[in-house]
Amino acid sequence: NVVNSTLEGWTSFASTADATFENVSFTKNSFTGYCHFKPHGNAVLKNCTFAEGAYFDLMDLAEDKQIRLINCNYNGTVITAENIATIFATFEGKGNKFGAEGYETVKSQIFFQ
């Protein structure tokens, strides 16, 4: 579990692990310039913030795993089922698809509260 932290650059974990992120800011790394969230296992994100330009990559999310977003935001905008694919223009889902098309391939694995 990661609580009250800032994570820069690349954040990823194996499908054999579950992770909880609470009050976490995902920011760009000053050296690489990117902010990449790539879970392979179950993840709960509560009160988390993603920096502008964040990359939400669920291409390798195991079929039996889920992502739960609770009061998370992207650059000040609350992330919802209605806006997630637009917010993460670089959203990547199964089959290496981006944007709304990528979201369609994984939306049954993402839940909002």
C-alpha positions in Angstrom: 0.0 0.0 0.0 1.2 3.5 -0.9 -0.3 6.3 1.2 0.3 10.1 1.3 3.1 10.0 -1.4 4.2 11.3 -4.7 5.2 8.9 -7.4 7.2 10.2 -10.3 7.6 8.6 -13.7 6.8 4.9 -14.0 4.5 3.1 -11.6 3.8 -0.6 -12.2 3.4 -3.9 -10.3 2.9 -7.6 -11.1 -0.4 -9.4 -11.6 0.4 -11.5 -8.5 0.1 -8.4 -6.3 -2.7 -6.1 -5.4 -2.0 -2.5 -4.7 -3.8 0.4 -2.9 -2.9 4.0 -3.5 -4.4 6.6 -1.2 -3.7 10.3 -1.4 -1.0 9.7 -4.0 0.1 12.2 -6.6 1.3 10.6 -9.9 3.7 13.2 -11.4 6.1 13.5 -14.3 9.6 12.5 -13.7 11.9 15.5 -14.2 14.5 13.4 -16.1 12.2 11.3 -18.4 9.4 13.8 -18.6 6.6 11.2 -18.3 4.0 9.9 -15.9 3.1 6.3 -16.6 0.7 4.2 -14.6 0.8 0.5 -15.7 -0.8 -2.0 -13.3 -0.9 -5.7 -14.0 -2.9 -6.6 -10.9 -5.9 -5.3 -8.9 -5.5 -1.7 -7.9 -7.6 0.6 -5.7 -6.8 4.3 -6.2 -8.5 6.6 -3.6 -8.1 10.4 -3.6 -5.3 10.2 -6.1 -4.2 12.9 -8.6 -2.6 12.3 -12.0 -0.5 15.1 -13.6 -1.4 16.5 -17.0 0.0 14.3 -19.7 -0.3 11.1 -17.5 -0.4 7.9 -19.4 -2.9 5.3 -18.1 -1.8 1.9 -19.6 -4.0 -1.1 -18.9 -2.7 -3.1 -21.9 -1.2 -5.7 -19.7 -3.9 -5.7 -17.0 -4.7 -9.4 -16.4 -8.2 -10.4 -17.5 -9.4 -11.3 -14.0 -8.1 -8.1 -12.4 -9.8 -4.8 -11.7 -9.1 -1.1 -11.2 -11.2 0.9 -8.8 -11.0 4.7 -8.8 -12.5 6.5 -5.8 -12.5 10.3 -6.0 -9.4 10.6 -8.3 -8.6 13.4 -10.6 -6.6 14.4 -13.6 -5.1 17.8 -13.5 -8.0 19.0 -11.3 -10.8 17.2 -13.2 -12.6 14.3 -11.4 -12.2 11.1 -13.4 -15.5 9.4 -14.2 -16.7 6.6 -16.5 -17.9 9.3 -18.9 -14.6 11.2 -19.2 -11.8 8.7 -18.6 -11.1 7.9 -22.2 -11.1 11.6 -23.2 -8.9 12.6 -20.2 -6.3 10.0 -20.9 -5.9 10.6 -24.6 -3.0 8.2 -24.4 -5.2 5.6 -22.6 -4.0 2.2 -23.8 -6.1 -0.9 -23.5 -5.9 -4.5 -24.7 -4.7 -4.9 -28.3 -2.5 -1.8 -28.1 -5.4 0.5 -28.8 -5.5 4.1 -27.7 -8.1 6.6 -26.5 -11.8 5.6 -26.5 -11.1 2.5 -28.5 -8.5 1.3 -25.9 -10.9 2.1 -23.1 -13.7 0.0 -24.7 -11.4 -3.1 -24.4 -10.9 -2.7 -20.6 -13.9 -0.7 -19.4 -15.5 -3.8 -17.8 -12.5 -4.0 -15.5 -12.7 -0.3 -14.3 -15.0 0.8 -11.5 -15.8 4.2 -10.1 -17.1 5.3 -6.7 
